[in-house]
Amino acid sequence: MSGEVSVGGVYFPTLVFIGIIDLVIFSFFSSLMSIFGIYRFFAHRPLVDVAILVVLMGILVEFSSHLKAAML
């Protein structure tokens, strides 16, 4: 994972962009889980949502570090 991304001369941490991508993927995934009724198998839906967000963030961070290594 690289340190910063410049947008219009303003530097943002890479985790900001990864977090935005994470939220988009999570909203799609959460909608699918709700449509198919998967949430009914869990007692505490917000806890499941947080766990999914953390797992997705880890996957995206790992993917971005491999992507940077492949570009070098």
C-alpha positions as CSV (number, residue, x, y, z in Angstrom):
1,M,0.0,0.0,0.0
2,S,1.5,3.3,-1.0
3,G,1.4,6.3,1.3
4,E,-0.5,9.1,-0.4
5,V,-2.5,10.0,-3.5
6,S,-2.5,13.5,-4.9
7,V,-5.9,14.9,-6.0
8,G,-5.8,18.4,-7.3
9,G,-2.6,19.1,-5.3
10,V,-4.1,17.8,-2.1
11,Y,-2.6,14.7,-0.7
12,F,-5.0,12.0,0.7
13,P,-4.0,8.8,2.5
14,T,-4.5,5.7,0.4
15,L,-6.8,4.3,3.1
16,V,-9.4,7.0,2.3
17,F,-9.8,5.7,-1.2
18,I,-9.7,2.1,-0.1
19,G,-12.4,2.9,2.5
20,I,-14.6,4.5,-0.1
21,I,-14.2,1.4,-2.4
22,D,-14.9,-0.8,0.7
23,L,-18.2,1.0,1.5
24,V,-19.4,0.6,-2.1
25,I,-18.6,-3.1,-2.2
26,F,-20.1,-3.5,1.3
27,S,-23.4,-1.8,0.4
28,F,-23.8,-4.1,-2.6
29,F,-22.9,-7.1,-0.6
30,S,-25.2,-6.1,2.3
31,S,-28.1,-5.6,-0.2
32,L,-27.6,-9.1,-1.6
33,M,-27.5,-10.6,1.9
34,S,-30.7,-8.8,2.7
35,I,-32.5,-9.8,-0.5
36,F,-31.5,-13.4,-0.1
37,G,-32.4,-13.4,3.6
38,I,-29.0,-14.4,4.9
39,Y,-29.2,-11.9,7.8
40,R,-31.9,-13.9,9.5
41,F,-29.2,-16.5,10.4
42,F,-27.4,-13.9,12.6
43,A,-28.5,-12.7,16.0
44,H,-26.9,-9.2,15.8
45,R,-26.9,-7.7,12.3
46,P,-24.7,-4.6,13.1
47,L,-21.9,-6.9,14.4
48,V,-22.0,-8.9,11.2
49,D,-21.9,-5.6,9.2
50,V,-18.8,-4.5,11.1
51,A,-17.1,-7.9,10.6
52,I,-17.8,-7.8,6.9
53,L,-16.4,-4.3,6.6
54,V,-13.2,-5.3,8.4
55,V,-12.7,-8.4,6.3
56,L,-13.3,-6.4,3.0
57,M,-10.9,-3.7,4.1
58,G,-8.2,-6.3,4.8
59,I,-8.8,-7.9,1.4
60,L,-8.6,-4.5,-0.3
61,V,-5.4,-3.5,1.5
62,E,-3.8,-6.8,0.7
63,F,-4.8,-6.5,-2.9
64,S,-3.6,-3.0,-3.2
65,S,-0.1,-3.9,-1.8
66,H,0.1,-6.8,-4.4
67,L,-1.0,-4.4,-7.1
68,K,1.7,-1.9,-6.2
69,A,4.4,-4.6,-6.1
70,A,3.3,-5.9,-9.6
71,M,3.6,-2.3,-11.0
72,L,7.2,-1.9,-9.8
